[in-house]
Amino acid sequence: MVVVGAGMAGVQTAVALREQGFTGTVTLIGAEPHQPYDRPPLSKAVLLGTAEGSAFDVDFEALGIELRLGCEVLGLRPAERELDTEAGAVPYDVLVLATGAEPIRLPGGEGVPGVHLLRTLDDAERLRPVLARQHDIVVVGAGWIGAEFATAAREAGCAVTVVEAADRPLAGALPAEVAAPMTAWYADAGIELRTHTRVERVEPGAVVLDDGTRLPAGAVVVGIGARPATGWLAGSGIELGPQGEVVADAHLRSSVPDVYAVGDCASFPSARYGERLLVHHWDNALQGPRTVAANIVGESPAAYDPVPYFWSEQFGRFVQYAGHHTSADRTVWRGDTSGPAWTVCWLREGRLAALLAVGRPRDLAQGRRLIEAGAAMDPLLLADPARPLKAATA
């Protein structure tokens, strides 16, 4: 049993195999030299220096899991059932692809001093002294990671400007009316947000915008998205989707026999939502491995169809999202968006399809269960923020 990728999805797959009774050899291959670690603390505690790292609390030796760290996988030859790595060929009987996603780089930014990404432990450690010196910082991209980094940088006392090509923050994730109240969070935190703005070029110590403006920048942090880390699968015969993700079936099997895929690098068909989902969030990397392990160890295949979930801590707010929505879904608001706590719900054919909760964790917890149950909702009752979500069923 070989697992490629030593992040959350890979580690949890190896652990789940042991928990579910797999007794064969388990090898976990990771490209980074560090002990496997969790990523969410990188944009918070590790970045601000309140934690040295975020290694998983897993006794790999006791579980009989062999770690091969600092080992980059270069290719896959399914006919020979072998991986090509920097250290030579690695044979497998069953293979799990859990290589995650890699950040999209800023065109023209590579090789320029002071340009950073925030994806790995090494990235966070390079950025920590930058924050400590309270540099002027330009963040490119007002998505989830851009907002979280900007929050940490302001906590550290840095002057922060966020540059976003779209007309609003989180343009790729949320509709305009939902993102609109979040725009004010930047100014409230003392951050300059420039929307409808692109980076023309990056120079040492400065960012030049498309309108000719020069922004002083002791550091530039790029958060313009991520793509599945699957380039190494070229020529392997593994079917890849439009974003480069491994196309997995409902049991998280790839198009090649005895090769599974889980986490950020794989999409899966959701019967719940009637479409294929590619979910780049921590909870997906936690939940998927249990299904993979069950399908490898068990006799009857288990389908994977979770309610997607993620959270973000930004500008003193705890933002949570569960489910999956489209522009065709009906929007129902709970609470005043000018206040510290509010929720927006999306209904599809009268049933709760998704919700975003700001400072309302009880709404999220109840809503997630209602989505799982396929509960029909009464929109009038749902719009009352004083009424528990579970009491708004039709």
Phi, psi and chi 1 to 4 in degrees:
 res  aa     phi    psi   chi1   chi2   chi3   chi4
   1 MET       -  120.2 -175.1   70.6 -122.6      -
   2 VAL  -123.2  131.9  176.1      -      -      -
   3 VAL  -116.7  125.0 -178.5      -      -      -
   4 VAL  -102.0  117.0 -178.3      -      -      -
   5 GLY   116.0  118.5      -      -      -      -
   6 ALA  -109.6   30.4      -      -      -      -
   7 GLY   -87.8 -160.8      -      -      -      -
   8 MET   -55.3  -49.2  170.2   62.7   80.9      -
   9 ALA   -63.7  -43.1      -      -      -      -
  10 GLY   -67.9  -45.7      -      -      -      -
  11 VAL   -62.7  -46.0  167.2      -      -      -
  12 GLN   -65.9  -31.3  -68.8  -59.9  -40.1      -
  13 THR   -64.8  -47.5  -62.9      -      -      -
  14 ALA   -61.6  -42.9      -      -      -      -
  15 VAL   -66.0  -43.6  170.6      -      -      -
  16 ALA   -64.1  -35.0      -      -      -      -
  17 LEU   -60.0  -44.0  -77.3  164.6      -      -
  18 ARG   -67.4  -43.4  -71.0  -62.0 -169.5 -134.9
  19 GLU   -61.9  -30.8  -70.8  178.1  -15.8      -
  20 GLN   -95.9   12.2  -63.4 -173.7   33.3      -
  21 GLY    97.1    9.8      -      -      -      -
  22 PHE   -70.1  127.4 -176.8   78.9      -      -
  23 THR  -110.6   -4.1   57.5      -      -      -
  24 GLY   -76.1 -176.7      -      -      -      -
  25 THR   -72.8  142.9   60.6      -      -      -
  26 VAL  -126.5  121.3  176.5      -      -      -
  27 THR  -117.0  128.2  -57.7      -      -      -
  28 LEU  -113.1  118.7 -177.3   62.6      -      -
  29 ILE  -107.8  127.5  -59.3  175.8      -      -
  30 GLY  -128.8  139.5      -      -      -      -
  31 ALA   -73.1  -29.6      -      -      -      -
  32 GLU   -85.1  150.8  -64.9 -177.9   58.4      -
  33 PRO   -79.2  -13.0   28.5  -34.8      -      -
  34 HIS   -75.1  155.0  -49.7  -70.7      -      -
  35 GLN   -55.8  141.3  -80.2  -69.6  113.9      -
  36 PRO   -51.9  137.4  -29.6   37.8      -      -
  37 TYR  -139.1  162.7   60.7   87.5      -      -
  38 ASP   -88.8  146.3 -155.8    4.3      -      -
  39 ARG   -92.6  -35.4  -67.0 -170.2 -171.7  -82.2
  40 PRO   -51.6  -38.2  -32.0   38.7      -      -
  41 PRO   -66.3  -14.1  -22.4   34.8      -      -
  42 LEU   -62.3  -36.7  -62.0 -175.1      -      -
  43 SER   -88.9    6.2   61.6      -      -      -
  44 LYS  -130.7  -96.5  -54.7  172.8 -174.6   71.1
  45 ALA   -63.6  -43.4      -      -      -      -
  46 VAL   -66.6  -42.4  174.1      -      -      -
  47 LEU   -63.7  -38.4 -169.8   60.9      -      -
  48 LEU   -87.6   -1.3  -69.6  170.7      -      -
  49 GLY    81.4   12.1      -      -      -      -
  50 THR   -89.6   -2.4   57.3      -      -      -
  51 ALA  -148.2  143.4      -      -      -      -
  52 GLU   -81.6  -26.5  -73.1  -56.7  -48.5      -
  53 GLY  -169.8 -173.5      -      -      -      -
  54 SER  -144.4   42.9   56.9      -      -      -
  55 ALA   -61.7  141.7      -      -      -      -
  56 PHE   -64.8  141.1  -68.6  113.6      -      -
  57 ASP   -85.9   71.8 -175.0   18.4      -      -
  58 VAL  -129.3  129.0  175.5      -      -      -
  59 ASP   -91.2   86.9 -169.4  -25.0      -      -
  60 PHE   -61.9  -38.1  -64.8   99.9      -      -
  61 GLU   -64.4  -44.1 -175.6  176.1   -4.5      -
  62 ALA   -64.1  -31.4      -      -      -      -
  63 LEU   -83.7   -5.4  -70.4  171.4      -      -
  64 GLY    71.6   34.3      -      -      -      -
  65 ILE  -104.1  118.8  -62.5  169.3      -      -
  66 GLU   -82.4  125.8  179.0 -170.0   -3.8      -
  67 LEU   -98.6  130.3  -67.8 -179.6      -      -
  68 ARG  -120.4   94.9  -63.5 -168.5 -173.8 -178.2
  69 LEU  -100.4  157.8  -57.0  176.0      -      -
  70 GLY    65.1   30.3      -      -      -      -
  71 CYS  -124.3  106.2  179.8      -      -      -
  72 GLU   -83.8  133.1 -174.2  174.3   -4.1      -
  73 VAL   -89.0  130.8  177.8      -      -      -
  74 LEU  -105.2  -23.8  -54.2  174.2      -      -
  75 GLY  -173.2  169.7      -      -      -      -
  76 LEU  -132.5  131.2  167.9   62.0      -      -
  77 ARG  -121.4   89.0  -70.2  176.6  -74.5  114.5
  78 PRO   -60.5  -33.6  -23.0   34.1      -      -
  79 ALA   -62.0  -35.0      -      -      -      -
  80 GLU   -94.6   -5.9  -69.1   81.8   19.4      -
  81 ARG    52.7   53.7  -70.5 -176.7  179.1 -105.9
  82 GLU  -139.0  147.2  -77.1 -173.2  -20.1      -
  83 LEU  -100.9  143.4  -68.2  165.1      -      -
  84 ASP   -98.3  125.1  -68.3  -37.5      -      -
  85 THR  -129.0  171.0   77.9      -      -      -
  86 GLU   -59.7  -27.3  -66.9  176.0  -40.1      -
  87 ALA   -96.2    9.5      -      -      -      -
  88 GLY   111.2 -175.9      -      -      -      -
  89 ALA   -74.4  142.4      -      -      -      -
  90 VAL  -124.5  115.6  176.1      -      -      -
  91 PRO   -78.7  156.1   28.3  -32.9      -      -
  92 TYR  -145.3  155.2   68.2   86.0      -      -
  93 ASP   -98.6  -45.7  -67.2  -47.1      -      -
  94 VAL  -129.8  139.1  179.4      -      -      -
  95 LEU  -125.5  137.8  176.3   66.4      -      -
  96 VAL  -119.1  125.4  178.1      -      -      -
  97 LEU   -92.7  117.9  -51.4  175.8      -      -
  98 ALA  -140.8   47.7      -      -      -      -
  99 THR   -84.9   -1.3   45.4      -      -      -
 100 GLY    70.0 -151.1      -      -      -      -
 101 ALA  -126.6  159.3      -      -      -      -
 102 GLU  -123.4  144.7   56.4 -166.8    4.7      -
 103 PRO   -68.4  145.3   23.4  -31.1      -      -
 104 ILE   -77.3  131.3  -63.1  172.1      -      -
 105 ARG   -89.5  151.8  -62.5  178.8 -179.3  -86.6
 106 LEU   -75.2  121.9 -176.7   67.9      -      -
 107 PRO   -56.8  129.0  -25.9   35.0      -      -
 108 GLY    84.4   -3.8      -      -      -      -
 109 GLY   -91.9  -16.1      -      -      -      -
 110 GLU   -69.1  135.1  -69.6 -165.3   57.4      -
 111 GLY    85.3   -7.1      -      -      -      -
 112 VAL   -85.0  127.0  178.8      -      -      -
 113 PRO   -59.1  138.9  -22.6   32.7      -      -
 114 GLY    89.6    0.5      -      -      -      -
 115 VAL   -94.6  125.9  176.4      -      -      -
 116 HIS  -126.6  152.7  -60.2  -96.7      -      -
 117 LEU  -110.2  166.0  -60.6  167.7      -      -
 118 LEU  -134.6   88.5 -179.8   52.9      -      -
 119 ARG  -134.8  -32.3 -177.7   73.1 -177.7 -179.7
 120 THR  -116.3  169.5   68.3      -      -      -
 121 LEU   -61.5  -39.9 -179.4   60.0      -      -
 122 ASP   -62.6  -39.3  -72.0  -19.1      -      -
 123 ASP   -59.2  -47.4  -68.4  -23.0      -      -
 124 ALA   -63.3  -38.4      -      -      -      -
 125 GLU   -71.5  -30.3  -70.6 -179.5  -17.2      -
 126 ARG   -71.1  -32.2  -81.1 -170.0  -71.5  -93.3
 127 LEU   -83.1  -23.9  -83.3  164.7      -      -
 128 ARG   -57.6  -47.9 -173.5  157.5   53.5 -177.6
 129 PRO   -68.3  -25.3   19.4  -30.9      -      -
 130 VAL   -63.1  -45.0  172.8      -      -      -
 131 LEU   -66.8  -39.1  -93.4   59.4      -      -
 132 ALA   -62.7  -31.2      -      -      -      -
 133 ARG   -85.4   -0.4  -69.9 -166.5  -67.8  -91.5
 134 GLN    54.8   50.8  -62.3 -175.6  -27.3      -
 135 HIS   -70.4  158.8  -80.3  -63.5      -      -
 136 ASP   -69.5  129.5  -70.4  -18.6      -      -
 137 ILE  -125.0  134.8  -68.3  178.0      -      -
 138 VAL  -109.2  124.5  174.4      -      -      -
 139 VAL  -104.2  126.3  179.1      -      -      -
 140 VAL  -100.3  110.3 -175.9      -      -      -
 141 GLY   111.6  122.0      -      -      -      -
 142 ALA  -106.5   46.1      -      -      -      -
 143 GLY   -90.8 -160.4      -      -      -      -
 144 TRP   -62.2  -49.0  -59.6  111.9      -      -
 145 ILE   -70.3  -35.6 -167.7   65.1      -      -
 146 GLY   -62.2  -42.8      -      -      -      -
 147 ALA   -65.9  -41.5      -      -      -      -
 148 GLU   -67.0  -42.2  -69.0 -172.6    2.2      -
 149 PHE   -66.5  -42.7  176.5   80.8      -      -
 150 ALA   -58.9  -38.8      -      -      -      -
 151 THR   -60.3  -47.9  -60.9      -      -      -
 152 ALA   -64.6  -39.8      -      -      -      -
 153 ALA   -64.8  -38.4      -      -      -      -
 154 ARG   -67.9  -38.9  -77.1  -60.5  -66.2  148.5
 155 GLU   -59.0  -33.9  -78.7 -171.3   41.4      -
 156 ALA   -80.7   -5.7      -      -      -      -
 157 GLY    93.6   13.5      -      -      -      -
 158 CYS   -82.5  151.6  -59.7      -      -      -
 159 ALA   -83.4  127.9      -      -      -      -
 160 VAL  -126.6  131.0 -178.6      -      -      -
 161 THR  -119.9  130.5  -58.7      -      -      -
 162 VAL  -109.6  126.9  176.8      -      -      -
 163 VAL  -109.6  125.4  176.6      -      -      -
 164 GLU  -131.9  128.0  170.3   56.4   51.3      -
 165 ALA   -70.2  -31.5      -      -      -      -
 166 ALA   -78.4 -179.9      -      -      -      -
 167 ASP   -86.5    2.1   61.5  -10.0      -      -
 168 ARG  -164.2  163.4   62.2 -173.5 -171.8  -85.7
 169 PRO   -66.8  154.9  -16.0   28.5      -      -
 170 LEU    54.6   34.3  -62.6  166.1      -      -
 171 ALA   -62.1  -30.3      -      -      -      -
 172 GLY   -81.8   -9.6      -      -      -      -
 173 ALA  -114.3  -31.4      -      -      -      -
 174 LEU  -132.7  148.5  -62.3  172.8      -      -
 175 PRO   -67.6  162.6   21.9  -31.1      -      -
 176 ALA   -58.5  -40.7      -      -      -      -
 177 GLU   -69.4  -23.3   66.1  -89.3   19.9      -
 178 VAL   -85.0  -38.8  178.0      -      -      -
 179 ALA   -72.9  -23.7      -      -      -      -
 180 ALA   -55.0  -50.0      -      -      -      -
 181 PRO   -65.7  -22.2   19.7  -31.1      -      -
 182 MET   -74.1  -22.4  -63.1  175.9  164.5      -
 183 THR   -60.5  -38.3  -57.5      -      -      -
 184 ALA   -67.0  -21.3      -      -      -      -
 185 TRP   -60.6  -34.0  -62.3   -5.7      -      -
 186 TYR   -64.0  -50.9  -73.3   78.9      -      -
 187 ALA   -63.3  -39.3      -      -      -      -
 188 ASP   -60.2  -30.7  -68.6  -13.9      -      -
 189 ALA   -88.3    0.7      -      -      -      -
 190 GLY    80.0   27.0      -      -      -      -
 191 ILE  -110.2  134.0  -65.5  168.3      -      -
 192 GLU   -84.6  122.7 -178.5 -179.0    2.5      -
 193 LEU  -109.3  121.2  172.6   63.6      -      -
 194 ARG  -112.9  107.1  -69.9  174.6  173.0 -110.9
 195 THR   -95.1  173.5   56.2      -      -      -
 196 HIS    52.9   33.5  -70.4  -68.1      -      -
 197 THR  -131.8  132.8  -55.4      -      -      -
 198 ARG  -116.8  154.7  -65.7 -176.1  179.3  -86.1
 199 VAL   -85.6  121.9  173.4      -      -      -
 200 GLU   -77.8  -46.5 -177.7   69.2   28.3      -
 201 ARG  -164.7  162.2   65.3 -176.9 -178.2  -84.0
 202 VAL  -116.0  129.8 -179.3      -      -      -
 203 GLU  -118.0  160.6  -58.3  171.3   -9.2      -
 204 PRO   -56.3  115.9  -26.7   35.5      -      -
 205 GLY    87.7    2.1      -      -      -      -
 206 ALA  -157.5  153.7      -      -      -      -
 207 VAL  -118.8  128.8  171.8      -      -      -
 208 VAL  -103.6  122.2 -179.3      -      -      -
 209 LEU   -88.0  168.8  -54.8 -179.9      -      -
 210 ASP   -68.4  -15.4   55.3    0.4      -      -
 211 ASP   -95.4    8.4   63.7   -0.7      -      -
 212 GLY    91.9   -8.9      -      -      -      -
 213 THR   -64.2  137.7  -57.9      -      -      -
 214 ARG  -107.9  122.7  -67.0  174.8   61.3   87.2
 215 LEU  -104.8  126.7  -59.6  175.7      -      -
 216 PRO   -64.5  137.9   22.6  -31.7      -      -
 217 ALA  -147.4  102.7      -      -      -      -
 218 GLY   -67.7  -23.2      -      -      -      -
 219 ALA  -154.4  149.5      -      -      -      -
 220 VAL  -122.6  124.1  179.5      -      -      -
 221 VAL  -112.4  124.5  177.5      -      -      -
 222 VAL  -100.9  122.1 -179.9      -      -      -
 223 GLY  -136.5   67.9      -      -      -      -
 224 ILE  -109.3   22.5   54.7  175.9      -      -
 225 GLY   115.5  177.9      -      -      -      -
 226 ALA  -143.8  156.8      -      -      -      -
 227 ARG  -131.1  152.0   58.8  168.6   64.2   94.0
 228 PRO   -54.4  136.6  -27.8   36.5      -      -
 229 ALA   -85.3   77.1      -      -      -      -
 230 THR  -127.9   10.2   55.9      -      -      -
 231 GLY   -56.8  -30.0      -      -      -      -
 232 TRP   -71.0  -10.1   63.6  -79.9      -      -
 233 LEU   -87.1    0.6  -69.2  170.5      -      -
 234 ALA   -55.8  131.4      -      -      -      -
 235 GLY    81.4    2.4      -      -      -      -
 236 SER   -85.4  -16.1   67.3      -      -      -
 237 GLY    89.5   -5.7      -      -      -      -
 238 ILE   -69.9  127.5  -62.2  -79.7      -      -
 239 GLU   -71.5  129.2 -178.4 -175.2   -4.7      -
 240 LEU  -114.5  148.6  -59.5  179.6      -      -
 241 GLY   -89.5 -173.9      -      -      -      -
 242 PRO   -64.7  -23.4   19.3  -31.1      -      -
 243 GLN  -100.9   12.2  -62.7 -173.8   55.1      -
 244 GLY    86.0    6.6      -      -      -      -
 245 GLU   -80.4  153.3   80.2  -80.9    8.4      -
 246 VAL   -69.5  128.9  177.7      -      -      -
 247 VAL   -85.3  103.5  175.9      -      -      -
 248 ALA   -99.2  157.5      -      -      -      -
 249 ASP   -90.4 -171.5   67.1   10.1      -      -
 250 ALA   -64.7  -16.5      -      -      -      -
 251 HIS  -102.8    9.7  -50.3  -65.1      -      -
 252 LEU    66.9   28.7  -62.3 -178.7      -      -
 253 ARG   -92.3  140.2  -63.0  175.1  -61.6 -153.1
 254 SER   -80.6 -175.9   77.6      -      -      -
 255 SER   -75.8   -7.0   59.7      -      -      -
 256 VAL  -107.3  134.6  169.1      -      -      -
 257 PRO   -56.2  139.8  -25.0   34.0      -      -
 258 ASP    63.9   22.5  -63.7  -40.9      -      -
 259 VAL  -124.3  119.4  178.5      -      -      -
 260 TYR  -106.9  164.2  -66.2   77.4      -      -
 261 ALA  -143.8  140.3      -      -      -      -
 262 VAL  -149.9  150.8   65.6      -      -      -
 263 GLY    87.0 -151.7      -      -      -      -
 264 ASP   -64.1  -19.3  -70.5    3.4      -      -
 265 CYS   -88.9   -1.0   71.9      -      -      -
 266 ALA  -132.9  143.3      -      -      -      -
 267 SER  -104.6  159.2   64.7      -      -      -
 268 PHE  -144.3  151.9   57.2   90.2      -      -
 269 PRO   -80.3  128.4   28.8  -32.5      -      -
 270 SER  -103.4  114.5  170.7      -      -      -
 271 ALA   -67.9  -31.5      -      -      -      -
 272 ARG   -61.2  -41.0 -173.8 -170.0  -48.2  -82.9
 273 TYR  -108.1   -4.8  -69.1  105.3      -      -
 274 GLY    69.3   26.8      -      -      -      -
 275 GLU  -156.6  167.7   61.0 -178.0  -73.8      -
 276 ARG   -83.4  134.4  178.5  167.9  -72.8  -84.4
 277 LEU  -114.8  139.1  -60.0 -178.3      -      -
 278 LEU  -120.1  108.7  175.1   60.1      -      -
 279 VAL  -112.6  114.1 -179.6      -      -      -
 280 HIS  -100.1   63.8  -79.8 -171.4      -      -
 281 HIS  -141.2  156.5  -67.4  -61.8      -      -
 282 TRP   -56.4  -43.5 -175.8   91.4      -      -
 283 ASP   -64.2  -34.4 -168.8   66.4      -      -
 284 ASN   -63.9  -38.5 -179.0   51.3      -      -
 285 ALA   -71.6  -19.6      -      -      -      -
 286 LEU   -85.6  -41.4  175.1   67.2      -      -
 287 GLN   -80.9  -42.3  -56.2  -66.2  -19.1      -
 288 GLY   -56.4  -41.1      -      -      -      -
 289 PRO   -56.8  -32.1  -31.1   38.6      -      -
 290 ARG   -63.9  -38.7  -61.6  168.1 -172.0  164.8
 291 THR   -68.8  -42.8  -61.8      -      -      -
 292 VAL   -58.3  -48.7  167.6      -      -      -
 293 ALA   -62.1  -42.2      -      -      -      -
 294 ALA   -62.3  -36.9      -      -      -      -
 295 ASN   -76.2  -27.2  -72.0  -29.2      -      -
 296 ILE   -77.2  -41.9  -68.1  171.5      -      -
 297 VAL   -87.1  -38.5  174.6      -      -      -
 298 GLY   -82.7  170.4      -      -      -      -
 299 GLU   -93.9  -31.7  -64.0 -178.8    1.5      -
 300 SER  -105.5  125.9   55.5      -      -      -
 301 PRO   -62.5  141.2  -19.3   31.2      -      -
 302 ALA  -106.6  134.5      -      -      -      -
 303 ALA   -86.8  149.7      -      -      -      -
 304 TYR  -110.2  114.0 -175.2   60.7      -      -
 305 ASP  -151.4   67.7 -164.7    6.2      -      -
 306 PRO   -78.2  167.6   34.2  -37.5      -      -
 307 VAL   -87.6  109.6  173.2      -      -      -
 308 PRO   -57.2  145.8  -26.2   36.1      -      -
 309 TYR  -147.4  141.0  165.5   73.1      -      -
 310 PHE  -154.5  169.0   71.7   87.7      -      -
 311 TRP  -141.4  161.5   79.2   95.3      -      -
 312 SER  -148.4  136.4  176.1      -      -      -
 313 GLU  -106.4  114.0  -64.8  177.3   71.7      -
 314 GLN  -149.0  137.1   52.1 -175.5  -92.2      -
 315 PHE    52.2   40.5  -49.1  117.3      -      -
 316 GLY    74.7   14.1      -      -      -      -
 317 ARG  -122.8  147.5  -66.1  166.8  174.0   86.1
 318 PHE  -105.6  110.9 -171.1   42.3      -      -
 319 VAL  -107.5  128.5 -177.4      -      -      -
 320 GLN  -130.0  146.6  -64.5  172.9  -77.0      -
 321 TYR  -137.0  138.7  177.8   94.2      -      -
 322 ALA  -136.2  142.3      -      -      -      -
 323 GLY    99.2 -155.3      -      -      -      -
 324 HIS  -156.7  127.2  174.0   69.1      -      -
 325 HIS  -124.2  162.0   73.6  -86.3      -      -
 326 THR  -129.9  171.7   70.2      -      -      -
 327 SER   -66.9  -17.4   59.4      -      -      -
 328 ALA   -82.4  -12.3      -      -      -      -
 329 ASP   -76.4  150.9  -63.1  -31.8      -      -
 330 ARG   -79.6  136.1  177.8  178.5  177.8  178.6
 331 THR  -100.7  132.1  -56.0      -      -      -
 332 VAL  -128.9  126.7  178.7      -      -      -
 333 TRP   -97.4  144.7  -65.8   86.4      -      -
 334 ARG  -128.4  108.2  -72.1  168.0   56.8   81.0
 335 GLY    99.0  168.0      -      -      -      -
 336 ASP   -91.2  119.3 -177.1   -4.5      -      -
 337 THR   -68.8  -11.4   57.8      -      -      -
 338 SER   -81.9  -10.7   64.8      -      -      -
 339 GLY   -92.4 -177.5      -      -      -      -
 340 PRO   -80.3  -13.5   29.1  -34.6      -      -
 341 ALA  -141.4  127.0      -      -      -      -
 342 TRP  -161.6  163.1   48.8  -88.3      -      -
 343 THR  -137.5  144.5  -64.2      -      -      -
 344 VAL  -122.4  135.0   58.0      -      -      -
 345 CYS  -116.5  150.1  -58.9      -      -      -
 346 TRP  -119.2  127.9  -73.0  -86.6      -      -
 347 LEU  -109.7  137.8  -60.3 -178.5      -      -
 348 ARG  -126.4  115.9 -175.7  176.2  -54.3  176.5
 349 GLU    53.6   39.4  -62.3  178.1   -7.3      -
 350 GLY    81.1   -2.8      -      -      -      -
 351 ARG  -108.0  148.0  -58.8 -176.6 -175.5  -81.7
 352 LEU   -69.5  119.3 -170.4   60.8      -      -
 353 ALA  -100.9  -32.7      -      -      -      -
 354 ALA  -165.4  161.3      -      -      -      -
 355 LEU  -153.2  150.6   77.9  158.9      -      -
 356 LEU  -118.0  123.5  176.7   85.5      -      -
 357 ALA  -117.4  124.6      -      -      -      -
 358 VAL  -107.9  110.9  176.8      -      -      -
 359 GLY    65.5   21.0      -      -      -      -
 360 ARG  -131.0   70.2  -68.5 -179.6   66.2   99.0
 361 PRO   -62.1  -28.3   20.9  -32.5      -      -
 362 ARG   -67.6  -38.9 -176.8  173.6  -63.1  177.7
 363 ASP   -57.3  -43.9  -85.7    5.5      -      -
 364 LEU   -63.8  -48.2 -169.6  -71.9      -      -
 365 ALA   -61.8  -45.5      -      -      -      -
 366 GLN   -69.4  -40.7  -66.2 -179.1    9.2      -
 367 GLY   -64.0  -38.3      -      -      -      -
 368 ARG   -62.2  -40.0 -167.2  175.7 -176.9 -177.5
 369 ARG   -69.1  -36.4  -70.1 -167.7  -69.9  -92.4
 370 LEU   -67.4  -36.6  -69.1  167.3      -      -
 371 ILE   -64.7  -45.1  -64.1  170.3      -      -
 372 GLU   -59.3  -36.5  -70.6  172.9  -13.5      -
 373 ALA   -82.0   -9.6      -      -      -      -
 374 GLY    66.6   36.0      -      -      -      -
 375 ALA   -72.3  137.1      -      -      -      -
 376 ALA   -80.6  140.1      -      -      -      -
 377 MET  -119.2  149.5  -51.1  -60.7  -66.0      -
 378 ASP   -92.9  112.2 -177.5  -40.1      -      -
 379 PRO   -58.3  -36.3  -23.3   33.4      -      -
 380 LEU   -67.0  -44.0  -68.1  177.3      -      -
 381 LEU   -68.0  -37.1  -60.6  179.1      -      -
 382 LEU   -63.6  -32.2 -173.1   61.0      -      -
 383 ALA   -75.9   -7.6      -      -      -      -
 384 ASP   -87.7  106.8 -180.0    0.7      -      -
 385 PRO   -68.0  -16.6   24.7  -33.1      -      -
 386 ALA   -82.3  -12.4      -      -      -      -
 387 ARG   -94.3  130.0 -177.8 -175.8  -62.7  -87.5
 388 PRO   -55.9  142.6  -22.4   32.3      -      -
 389 LEU   -56.2  -39.8 -148.4   67.3      -      -
 390 LYS   -67.1  -16.4   63.9 -177.3  179.4 -177.6
 391 ALA   -93.2   10.3      -      -      -      -
 392 ALA  -108.9   18.6      -      -      -      -
 393 THR   -75.3  151.6   53.6      -      -      -
 394 ALA   -79.5      -      -      -      -      -
